[in-house]
Amino acid sequence: MKNLLIVLLCLPILSFSQDDLLSEIDTDSIWNTPTIAAFKGLKIVNFESTKLVAEKEFTLIVSHRFGSVKEGFDNFFGLDDAVTRLNFVYGIADGINIGISRSSFQKIYEASAKYRLLRQIENGFPFTVVGFNAFLINTALDKDNLPHLEFKHRLGYTAQLLISRKINTNFSMELAPTFFHDNYVMVNEQDNSQYALGIGGRYKLGKRWSINADYGWHLNRADNSPFKNPLSIGFDLETGGHVFQMHFTNAQPMNTNGFLGQGSGDWSDGNFFFGFNLSRVF
């Protein structure tokens, strides 16, 4: 009887404790859980994704774009005409990355910053929003061909807002409104300040594989411009500490100003490029 009395007295306490625990589970695990892994790579294909390098983490991205496959065996389907970009990214804080890169296309040096503004929350805010800014120097411009060339003409700038949503376990989408400015443009009638809207997505095919695609709609391209909107499609493969991205694109440049403003390929003419991005975390 004594033991039964003790149990009866403890029941209200146990009941309240259980309610408190359930309340915490509902709040922390269900309602306030950030959505993760909308994208596995720092880029979708050409466009930046909303993924960031973790705090105090260092990542090296090696990117190649070979020449046009249209040339066939003359340049071994583009393998003889590759351009390379080395990009070093470091997470200086949670949600803040800095990067520096060098591309053999126009010998461009670039410094960048990428930072999370908002995060998608399960049963809460529906999007992840990330800002991206870059400053670049085109060192390939030649004063012999451009006698009035000054250092300021080598400079370019990029500002992007990356807005992604992980729709379900397998499918993620992103919009990327973009402003970019080049102090020197190759087409006379082209405005130095240019605008584009990027759209991209990722569909997971398996535990380690996904298919990715992105497209850039240039909003104020000059009528006489020979350049095209970039359309790219490829696959991601996750292998331990790195992500390997293989793709085809009609834009050989890899900096944002380059692939949006100077994409020279044409899918309808069979003029496109094979390439890859290889990311390694240290």
C-alpha positions in Angstrom: 0.0 0.0 0.0 2.8 2.4 0.9 4.5 1.8 -2.6 1.2 2.3 -4.4 0.7 5.7 -2.5 4.2 6.9 -3.6 3.4 6.0 -7.3 0.1 7.8 -7.2 1.8 10.9 -5.8 4.5 10.9 -8.5 2.1 10.6 -11.4 1.3 14.3 -11.8 5.1 15.2 -11.7 5.9 12.5 -14.4 3.0 13.8 -16.5 4.2 17.4 -16.4 7.8 16.3 -17.2 6.6 14.4 -20.2 4.6 17.4 -21.5 7.7 19.6 -21.1 9.9 17.1 -23.0 7.3 16.8 -25.8 7.1 20.6 -26.0 10.8 20.9 -26.4 10.9 18.2 -29.1 8.1 20.0 -31.1 9.9 23.3 -30.8 13.5 22.4 -31.4 13.4 19.3 -33.7 10.4 20.1 -35.8 9.7 23.8 -36.0 13.2 25.3 -35.8 15.3 22.9 -37.8 17.3 24.5 -40.7 17.0 22.8 -44.0 20.4 21.4 -45.1 22.0 20.2 -48.3 19.9 22.0 -50.9 23.1 21.8 -53.0 26.2 19.7 -52.4 28.6 21.8 -54.5 29.5 25.5 -54.0 28.3 25.9 -57.6 25.3 24.4 -59.4 27.2 24.3 -62.6 28.3 27.9 -63.5 26.2 29.8 -61.0 27.1 30.0 -57.3 24.8 27.8 -55.1 23.6 28.8 -51.7 26.0 26.3 -50.1 28.8 27.8 -48.0 32.1 26.5 -46.6 31.8 25.8 -42.9 33.5 28.0 -40.3 37.3 27.6 -40.3 37.1 25.2 -43.2 39.3 25.6 -46.3 38.2 24.4 -49.8 40.1 24.3 -53.0 38.0 24.2 -56.3 39.8 23.2 -59.4 37.8 24.0 -62.5 38.4 23.1 -66.2 36.6 24.1 -69.3 37.9 22.4 -72.4 37.6 23.8 -76.0 34.6 23.3 -78.2 33.6 19.7 -79.0 32.6 21.0 -82.4 36.2 20.9 -83.6 36.3 17.2 -83.4 39.6 15.4 -83.7 41.5 18.6 -84.7 41.7 19.6 -81.1 40.7 16.2 -79.7 37.1 17.4 -78.9 38.4 20.4 -77.0 41.0 18.8 -74.8 43.8 20.8 -76.5 42.2 24.1 -75.7 41.4 23.9 -72.0 41.1 26.9 -69.6 41.7 26.4 -65.8 40.5 28.2 -62.7 41.9 27.7 -59.2 39.6 29.0 -56.5 40.4 29.1 -52.8 37.5 29.5 -50.3 37.7 29.9 -46.5 34.9 30.1 -44.0 35.9 33.0 -41.7 32.7 32.6 -39.7 29.4 30.7 -39.7 27.7 31.7 -42.9 30.5 34.0 -44.2 33.1 32.9 -46.8 35.9 34.7 -48.6 37.6 33.5 -51.7 40.4 34.3 -54.2 40.9 32.8 -57.6 42.9 32.9 -60.8 41.6 31.9 -64.2 43.6 31.3 -67.3 40.7 32.8 -69.3 41.8 36.4 -69.8 44.2 35.8 -66.9 41.6 37.0 -64.5 42.2 37.4 -60.7 39.2 37.6 -58.5 38.4 38.2 -54.8 34.9 37.3 -53.5 32.7 37.3 -50.5 29.7 35.0 -49.9 27.4 35.3 -46.9 24.1 33.8 -45.7 21.3 36.3 -45.0 18.4 33.9 -44.3 18.1 30.2 -43.9 15.2 27.9 -44.9 13.5 26.5 -41.9 11.3 23.4 -41.7 7.7 24.6 -41.3 9.1 28.1 -41.2 10.8 30.5 -43.6 10.7 28.9 -47.0 14.0 30.0 -48.6 17.7 30.2 -48.1 19.0 33.6 -49.2 22.8 34.2 -49.8 24.6 37.2 -51.1 27.7 37.0 -53.4 30.0 39.8 -54.4 33.2 39.7 -56.5 35.9 42.1 -57.6 38.0 41.0 -60.6 41.1 42.2 -62.6 41.5 41.3 -66.3 45.3 41.2 -66.7 45.2 39.9 -70.3 44.2 43.3 -71.9 47.1 44.5 -74.0 48.1 48.1 -74.2 49.6 47.5 -77.7 46.1 46.7 -79.0 44.4 49.2 -76.7 46.7 52.3 -76.6 44.3 54.2 -74.3 44.1 51.4 -71.8 44.3 52.4 -68.1 44.3 50.2 -65.0 40.6 51.0 -64.3 39.6 49.4 -67.6 40.8 46.0 -66.3 38.3 46.0 -63.4 35.0 44.3 -63.0 32.4 43.8 -60.3 29.6 41.3 -59.5 26.7 41.4 -57.1 24.3 38.5 -56.8 21.4 37.5 -54.6 21.0 33.7 -54.4 17.6 32.4 -53.4 17.1 28.7 -53.1 14.5 26.3 -51.8 14.8 22.6 -51.1 11.4 21.5 -52.3 11.8 17.9 -51.1 14.5 15.3 -50.3 15.5 15.0 -54.0 14.8 18.4 -55.6 16.2 21.9 -55.1 15.8 25.1 -57.1 17.5 28.5 -57.1 17.0 32.0 -58.6 20.0 34.3 -58.9 19.2 37.9 -59.9 22.6 39.3 -60.9 24.2 42.7 -61.6 27.7 42.8 -63.1 29.9 45.6 -64.5 32.9 45.6 -66.7 34.9 48.8 -67.2 35.9 47.4 -70.6 33.5 45.6 -72.8 34.3 43.9 -76.1 31.1 45.0 -77.9 30.9 48.7 -78.7 27.1 49.0 -78.1 27.1 46.9 -74.9 26.4 48.8 -71.6 29.2 48.4 -69.1 26.5 47.7 -66.4 24.7 44.5 -67.2 21.8 42.5 -65.6 20.9 38.9 -65.7 18.6 36.4 -64.0 19.9 33.0 -63.3 17.8 29.9 -62.6 19.2 26.5 -61.6 18.3 23.2 -60.0 19.5 19.9 -58.6 17.7 16.6 -58.7 19.1 13.7 -56.6 19.5 10.5 -58.6 20.9 8.4 -55.7 22.9 8.5 -52.5 25.9 10.1 -54.2 24.7 11.2 -57.6 22.6 14.2 -58.8 21.8 15.9 -62.1 22.3 19.7 -62.1 21.4 22.5 -64.6 21.5 26.2 -64.7 20.7 29.0 -67.2 21.5 32.7 -67.3 19.0 35.1 -69.0 20.9 38.3 -70.0 18.5 41.2 -69.7 20.3 44.0 -71.6 22.6 42.3 -74.1 23.4 44.5 -77.1 21.6 43.7 -80.3 24.9 43.3 -82.2 26.5 41.0 -79.5 27.8 37.7 -80.7 27.5 36.2 -77.2 24.8 33.8 -76.0 23.0 33.1 -72.8 24.7 30.3 -70.8 22.9 27.0 -70.5 24.7 24.2 -68.6 23.9 20.7 -67.6 25.9 18.1 -65.7 26.2 15.6 -62.8 27.5 15.8 -59.2 29.4 12.9 -57.7 30.1 13.0 -53.9 33.1 10.9 -52.9 34.2 11.3 -49.3 35.9 14.7 -48.8 35.2 16.2 -52.2 32.5 16.8 -54.8 33.2 16.1 -58.5 31.0 17.9 -61.0 31.1 17.0 -64.7 29.1 19.1 -67.2 28.5 20.5 -70.6 28.1 24.2 -71.2 28.1 26.8 -74.0 30.2 29.2 -71.9 33.9 28.6 -71.5 34.6 31.4 -69.0 34.1 30.5 -65.3 33.9 33.9 -63.6 30.4 35.3 -63.4 31.1 38.3 -65.6 32.6 36.0 -68.2 30.0 33.2 -68.5 27.1 35.7 -68.4 28.7 38.3 -70.6 31.0 36.4 -73.0 29.5 32.9 -73.5 30.5 32.2 -77.1 29.0 28.7 -77.7 25.7 27.8 -79.3 24.0 24.6 -78.4 21.9 24.5 -81.6 25.2 24.6 -83.7 26.9 21.8 -81.6 29.3 24.4 -80.3 29.6 23.7 -76.5 32.3 22.8 -74.0 32.9 19.9 -71.6 34.2 20.7 -68.2 34.4 19.8 -64.5 34.7 21.3 -61.0 36.5 19.4 -58.4 36.1 20.5 -54.8 38.4 19.4 -52.0 37.9 20.2 -48.3 40.9 20.6 -46.0 
